[in-house]
Structure formats: C-alpha cells, structure tokens
Amino acid sequence: MLVPKLGWVRFRWSRPVPDAKSYRVTRDHAGRWHIAFAAIPPAIPGPGTGEVVGVDRGVAVSAALSTGELLSVPGLRPQERRRLERLERRKGRQRKGSNRRARTRLAIARLKARETARRRDWTEKVSTDLIRRFDRIRIEDLDVQAMTRSARGTAAQPGCNVRQKAGLNRAILANGWGALLNRLEDKAPGRVERIYPAYTSQRCSACGHVAPGNRESQAFRCVACGHHAHADVNAALNIAAGHAVTARGGEPLGAPTNREPTTLGAVA
C-alpha cells in the first residue's frame, strides 16, 4: 500500500475488506500500528422466527438476557492484574522523563491494550450472536455518557463521593455498555429497540408488582407473589416485554406519563 509522504508499506490482512472509500493509519499507546478501512458492511440478517430478547446491562454481569444467559466481559487475568498494579507502583517511584519510566509506561499500555482488545472482541461476538439468533433486540435506553460523568465538581462547588463515583464509572466503561448498543444498531439497523429503563429492576416479571424491596442485590424476590429469579434476568424479562423508545427528544415513547411505578410494564 502506498502511504503519502511515507512510501510503500507492507501490512497483514486480518480480515477481508470490501470496497473501501479511504483508509487511516494509526499508532496506539502500546506502540502498535494499525490500518483501518472506511467501508460500510452489509446488515446481518435475522433468523426470521420473530423471537424477541431483552438485554439488561450491569456491572456485576455485563449483559443478562431474558433467556437466562449471563454474559461477562473478559478482563485481565489475576496474574495480569497483579502485574499491572506492580507496574503502576513502579512508575510512581520513577523520575519523570527517564527512559525507565518510558519503558514502564509502555508495559502498562500493552496490558491495558490487551484488556481493551478482549472487550472489543467480546462486544463483536456477542452482538453478532444476538443478531443472528433473534429478530428483535430490546435494550435499556441509558445515557452512558451522562452516567459516567465525573462527580468532582468545581472549586466553588466540589462534588461528594468522588472516588466511589470514579470506581463506578470505570466499572461501567469496562463492561462496554455503550459499545454493545452501538454495534447492535450498526449490524442490525431497525431491529434494535431502546426501552424506557425506569423500574425494570424493581418490577416482578411474573406478576407485575413493583416495589423497591423486590431487589436484593443480585437476587430478586417479589414481596407480593414470592417469585425468585436472578435480578438481572428479571430486569431483562421486563425489558423484553417493554415499549420501544423511538422518539429522540422530549418524553420517550413507552414511558409512564405520571411516573408512578405501577404504570410501567405494559406489554407491547
């Protein structure tokens, strides 16, 4: 390939590429070079069975399906996590601008790039699997960008629980909430429905009773009918039976107009 101002460059094809309009050559923090082609792949067809699946995104479980499946993003292994911690402590003791600190930073970047690659691979495989198995995918309409906003505040109005909020933000980003939704919509345009998320974790999927006491951490027990289930799976069942959010702006379609918990859960 001929790169302007650089010359002919050899690269390895990692996958077949359709007719591309352009390309981009980048170098990441781990020192690896990549070439990306701008091409629009065709949409993945569904099975044609009319099946619907609900997807509940969480921190303890990355994605819980209404079928009862619990999917988690593979992160760093324990030994890799320990090595990352050692490298972080070593970097803190090294002099800024030194060659040793640069080597340590590169080692840290390679470990984090490995974690990112695993999350991206998981997102691609899970999204493709869901699209091929189900004709319609329903998922919560969450504003991930707003949910992961820093709680630090300003000098005049400092925030509270900043460290706890930062940990939650890292957990949300590590589970790939936004990437999963984006890839589903890219691969199956028109087949992904965004669901109004209020009370999906408090509503019993068996009897429809809504109460804050129904949710017991990762366990769900309805105080009305005694129904037991995994909390995330119960939420995914409510999402699968919810109304689709098709409006972008104003009040989302399917949202309860009076904000009463008992009005949620109307089945489409």
C-alpha positions in Angstrom: 0.0 0.0 0.0 1.3 3.5 -0.9 1.0 5.9 2.0 1.5 9.6 1.1 4.8 11.1 2.4 5.9 7.7 3.6 6.1 5.3 0.7 5.1 1.7 0.2 4.1 -0.1 3.4 3.6 -3.8 3.9 0.8 -4.9 6.2 -1.0 -8.1 7.1 -4.7 -8.6 6.2 -6.5 -9.6 9.4 -9.9 -10.0 7.6 -11.3 -9.5 4.1 -12.3 -5.9 3.4 -15.0 -4.8 0.9 -14.6 -1.8 -1.4 -13.3 1.0 0.9 -13.6 4.7 0.4 -10.5 5.6 2.4 -8.1 4.3 5.0 -6.4 5.6 8.1 -3.1 4.5 9.6 -2.7 5.0 13.4 -0.3 4.1 16.2 -1.7 3.3 19.6 -0.3 3.8 23.1 1.2 0.3 23.1 3.3 1.1 20.1 1.3 -0.9 17.6 0.5 0.3 14.1 -3.0 -0.3 12.6 -4.7 0.4 9.3 -8.4 0.9 9.2 -10.5 1.0 6.0 -13.7 3.1 5.8 -16.3 0.6 4.5 -19.9 0.1 5.3 -20.5 -3.7 5.8 -23.9 -5.1 4.9 -26.5 -5.7 7.7 -26.6 -9.1 9.3 -30.0 -10.9 8.6 -32.1 -12.3 11.4 -33.4 -15.8 11.7 -36.9 -14.9 10.7 -38.6 -16.6 13.7 -39.9 -13.4 15.3 -38.2 -14.0 18.6 -37.5 -11.1 20.9 -34.7 -10.8 23.5 -34.3 -8.3 26.3 -30.8 -7.3 27.3 -30.0 -5.8 30.8 -26.6 -4.2 31.1 -24.9 -4.2 34.5 -21.7 -4.0 36.5 -21.6 -7.4 38.2 -22.9 -9.1 35.0 -22.1 -7.2 31.7 -25.2 -8.4 29.9 -28.1 -10.5 31.2 -30.5 -11.9 28.6 -34.2 -12.6 29.0 -33.3 -16.2 28.1 -31.5 -16.6 31.4 -27.9 -16.3 29.9 -25.4 -14.2 31.9 -22.6 -12.7 29.8 -19.5 -11.0 31.2 -16.7 -9.1 29.5 -13.4 -11.0 29.9 -10.9 -8.6 31.5 -7.3 -9.1 32.7 -6.5 -12.4 34.4 -5.5 -12.2 38.1 -1.8 -12.5 37.4 -2.1 -9.8 34.7 -3.9 -7.6 37.2 -1.2 -8.0 39.8 1.5 -7.2 37.3 -0.4 -4.1 36.3 -0.5 -3.0 39.9 3.2 -3.6 40.3 3.9 -1.6 37.2 1.7 1.3 38.4 3.6 1.4 41.7 6.9 1.3 39.9 6.0 4.1 37.6 5.1 6.3 40.6 8.6 5.9 42.0 10.5 6.6 38.7 11.7 10.0 37.6 9.5 11.8 35.0 11.1 11.9 31.6 13.5 9.0 32.3 14.0 6.0 29.9 13.0 3.6 32.7 9.7 5.4 33.2 9.1 5.3 29.5 9.6 1.5 29.4 7.3 1.1 32.3 4.6 3.2 30.7 4.9 1.1 27.5 4.4 -2.1 29.5 1.3 -0.6 31.2 -0.1 0.5 27.9 0.4 -3.0 26.4 -1.5 -4.6 29.3 -4.4 -2.1 29.0 -4.4 -2.6 25.2 -4.8 -6.3 25.8 -7.8 -5.6 28.1 -9.4 -3.3 25.5 -8.9 -5.8 22.7 -10.6 -8.5 24.8 -13.6 -6.2 25.5 -13.8 -5.2 21.8 -13.7 -8.9 20.7 -16.4 -9.8 23.2 -18.6 -7.0 22.0 -18.3 -8.0 18.4 -19.0 -11.7 19.1 -21.9 -11.1 21.4 -23.6 -8.5 19.2 -23.3 -10.8 16.1 -24.6 -13.8 18.1 -27.7 -11.9 19.3 -28.5 -10.5 15.9 -28.3 -14.0 14.3 -30.4 -15.6 17.0 -33.2 -13.0 17.5 -35.2 -10.9 15.1 -35.7 -8.1 17.6 -33.3 -6.9 20.4 -34.6 -4.7 23.2 -32.2 -2.9 25.4 -32.4 -0.1 28.0 -32.2 3.4 26.7 -29.4 4.6 29.1 -27.4 7.8 28.7 -24.0 6.2 29.4 -22.1 9.4 28.7 -24.1 11.2 31.5 -23.9 8.2 33.8 -20.1 8.1 33.6 -19.6 11.9 34.1 -17.2 12.8 36.8 -18.5 13.8 40.2 -15.5 16.0 41.0 -17.4 19.3 40.6 -15.7 22.6 40.7 -13.5 24.5 43.2 -16.6 26.6 44.2 -18.9 23.6 44.4 -16.8 20.4 45.0 -18.5 17.1 44.5 -19.0 14.3 47.0 -18.1 10.6 46.9 -15.8 11.4 44.1 -13.7 8.2 44.5 -16.7 5.9 44.7 -18.2 7.6 41.6 -14.9 7.2 39.7 -14.9 3.5 40.5 -18.4 3.1 39.3 -17.6 5.0 36.1 -14.6 2.7 35.4 -16.8 -0.4 36.0 -19.4 0.9 33.5 -16.9 1.6 30.9 -15.1 -1.7 31.5 -18.3 -3.6 30.8 -18.7 -1.9 27.4 -22.3 -0.6 27.8 -22.2 1.9 25.0 -20.1 -0.2 22.6 -22.6 -3.1 22.8 -25.6 -0.9 21.9 -23.7 0.9 19.1 -22.6 -2.4 17.5 -26.1 -3.9 17.7 -27.5 -0.8 16.0 -24.8 -0.8 13.4 -25.2 -4.5 12.5 -29.0 -4.7 12.6 -30.5 -1.3 11.7 -34.2 -1.1 12.5 -34.2 -4.2 14.7 -32.9 -2.8 17.9 -35.4 -1.1 20.3 -34.5 1.2 23.1 -36.6 0.7 26.2 -37.6 3.2 28.9 -35.5 1.9 31.8 -37.4 3.1 34.9 -38.4 0.4 37.4 -37.2 -2.5 35.2 -35.1 -3.8 38.2 -38.0 -3.4 40.7 -40.9 -4.9 38.7 -41.7 -8.6 39.1 -41.7 -10.3 35.6 -44.2 -12.9 36.9 -46.9 -10.8 38.5 -46.0 -7.2 37.6 -45.7 -5.9 41.2 -43.3 -3.0 41.6 -41.6 -2.4 44.9 -38.1 -1.3 45.9 -37.9 -4.3 48.3 -38.1 -6.8 45.4 -34.5 -6.3 44.6 -32.0 -7.9 46.9 -28.6 -7.2 45.4 -28.1 -9.8 42.6 -31.2 -11.8 43.8 -34.8 -10.9 43.1 -37.7 -11.9 45.3 -41.1 -10.5 44.8 -42.7 -9.4 48.1 -46.2 -10.0 46.6 -46.0 -13.4 44.9 -42.7 -14.7 46.2 -41.2 -15.2 42.7 -37.4 -15.9 42.8 -35.0 -15.0 40.0 -31.7 -13.5 39.2 -32.2 -9.8 39.5 -30.6 -9.0 36.1 -32.5 -11.8 34.3 -35.8 -10.5 35.8 -34.9 -7.0 34.5 -34.1 -8.4 31.1 -37.6 -10.1 31.0 -39.2 -6.7 31.8 -37.1 -5.1 29.0 -38.2 -7.8 26.6 -41.8 -7.0 27.3 -41.5 -3.2 27.3 -42.4 -0.5 24.9 -39.8 0.7 22.4 -38.3 4.1 22.6 -38.5 5.5 19.1 -38.6 9.2 19.8 -35.3 11.1 20.2 -36.1 14.1 22.3 -38.9 15.0 24.7 -40.7 12.3 26.6 -39.6 8.8 25.4 -42.4 6.6 24.0 -43.5 3.9 26.3 -42.6 6.0 29.4 -45.2 6.2 32.2 -46.8 9.6 31.9 -47.5 10.1 35.7 -44.1 8.5 36.8 -46.0 6.0 39.0 -44.2 2.7 39.4 -47.4 0.7 38.9 -47.9 2.1 35.4 -44.7 0.5 34.0 -44.7 -2.8 32.4 -47.4 -2.5 29.7 -46.6 -5.2 27.2 -46.1 -4.2 23.6 
